[in-house]
Amino acid sequence: MFENVSAEMLGNIYVGLLGLSVMLYAILDGYDLGVGVLIPPRTEAFRDDMIASIGPYWDANETWLVLAIGLLLIAFPEAHSEFLQTLYLPATFMLLGLILRGVAFDFRAKVVQVKKRKWDLVFKYGSLLTTLAQGYMLGIYVTGLRTDIWAQGFALLAAFGVTAAYAFIGSCWLILKTEGELQQKAYYWARRGLGVLAVGIIAVSIANLTLHDDVRALWLSAPWGYVLFAIPLASFALLALCGVLLKKLPDANGKGEWLPFFIALLVFLLCFSAFAISYYPFIIPGQMTVSEALSDANSLRFLLVGVVIVVPIILAYTAMVYKIFSGKSEKLSYY
């Protein structure tokens, strides 16, 4: 079926699918990780409602992480090897955090009431460990898998930046899915996270220009430079609009509650677009291009048959889940 697809086209297809998987994971699992990070230690009613707001979705959201890792292994095995050799330890911490989240989600509903808070905190700190590990890995990846002091500093900045971004989109999700006191608290969290996210975008953008000569040249050239500089400007305009909405919407009697989450989605998409434009055609920035890391073309043509079937099914399943559980969240039932 795909015998005439060239190796170059296969590389673009698979790196596009990899990018789509990572982007959807960052958005979908990003908000439920953010909700986990925001869980308050002392307010049980808030904890129950917050976990209920992500209950129908969080496990399915992680499908995109599995797909991304699978695509990286199958289509770009050399890059997969280099990535894990450098980031084996933070990847282990990320998996530990995900395991803690999964265990805590089930155990909190099974244990006696006096021990429930402990598992809620395990869910919270498992989420925090996951977000910090993902941000750290992103930072090291962007540096081209460097491990020097400068790269470590950038990775730590990225770790806190990603955590802040997840917490912001998580608070916007809570505005959309909850009511009453928790929703008012979510407005407060979103306003606090908005400023941190804006500072993070500025810091990462400036640091990014110092990492790779090719990236800096692209940002300072025409016409791509105009596009790339327009993206952070558009992001700041959207965040400014979101800041205004976060002050007005609490008194709007439920109108426009979807807008903060929608704006957060747009900001994520813009930031991801800037990242993709800046580093294409590298699969490992400054080290390895897509064509250099690409697996055997004949094998990828064969696997593409499965990809064009599986990916639309996952997309359809995801859309169906969000349609079925649209509206305000309800109490979780385990029986």
Order of alpha helices (4+ residues) and beta strands (2+ residues): alpha-alpha-alpha-alpha-alpha-alpha-alpha-alpha-alpha-alpha-alpha-beta-beta-alpha-alpha
